[in-house]
Amino acid sequence: MLFQAVDRKRCASCQRWSGPRQPGDTPETVQIEAETVTGLCEGGGWHGSERRARSACGHWLRWQELS
């Protein structure tokens, strides 16, 4: 398992990303299986495209599960 910081604004911590993840040990991290995990972008700049957990774009929204 890997932890990714929310402040990096990557797909793993974005509301629009549908890949497998869970909140990390702190509100500022997201837990993912591996850097190669993918999920669909739903409504962002890459809408309908499969994106890796560490990808970035300008339409990032904080994942609601992290609130």
C-alpha positions in Angstrom: 0.0 0.0 0.0 1.1 3.5 -0.8 0.1 6.8 0.7 -0.2 9.9 -1.4 -0.4 13.5 0.0 -3.7 15.3 -0.9 -1.8 18.6 -1.4 -0.2 17.1 -4.5 -3.7 17.3 -6.2 -3.5 14.0 -8.1 -6.2 11.7 -9.3 -6.1 9.5 -6.2 -7.4 12.4 -4.1 -9.8 13.8 -6.6 -13.6 13.6 -6.4 -13.8 12.9 -10.1 -11.6 9.8 -10.1 -13.3 6.4 -9.8 -10.3 4.2 -9.0 -9.9 2.0 -5.9 -8.6 3.9 -2.9 -9.4 4.7 0.7 -8.7 7.6 3.1 -5.2 7.4 4.6 -4.3 7.5 8.3 -4.6 11.3 8.3 -7.1 13.6 6.5 -4.2 14.8 4.3 -3.4 11.4 2.7 -5.1 8.8 0.4 -4.2 5.1 0.4 -3.8 3.3 -2.9 -2.6 -0.2 -3.8 0.1 0.9 -6.2 1.2 3.8 -8.5 -0.2 1.9 -11.5 -3.8 1.8 -10.2 -6.2 3.2 -12.7 -9.8 4.6 -12.7 -12.1 6.6 -14.9 -12.2 10.3 -14.8 -15.9 11.3 -14.4 -16.6 15.0 -15.3 -13.1 16.4 -15.2 -10.6 17.5 -17.9 -10.1 13.8 -18.9 -13.7 12.8 -18.7 -14.3 9.2 -19.8 -10.5 8.5 -19.9 -8.7 5.9 -17.8 -6.2 7.7 -15.6 -3.5 6.5 -13.1 -3.8 7.4 -9.5 -0.8 9.8 -9.7 -2.0 11.7 -12.8 -2.8 15.4 -12.5 -5.0 17.9 -14.3 -6.4 21.4 -13.8 -9.9 20.2 -12.8 -9.0 18.6 -9.5 -11.6 18.6 -6.7 -10.9 17.3 -3.2 -12.4 13.8 -2.6 -15.4 14.2 -0.3 -14.3 11.2 1.8 -11.4 13.2 3.0 -13.5 16.0 4.6 
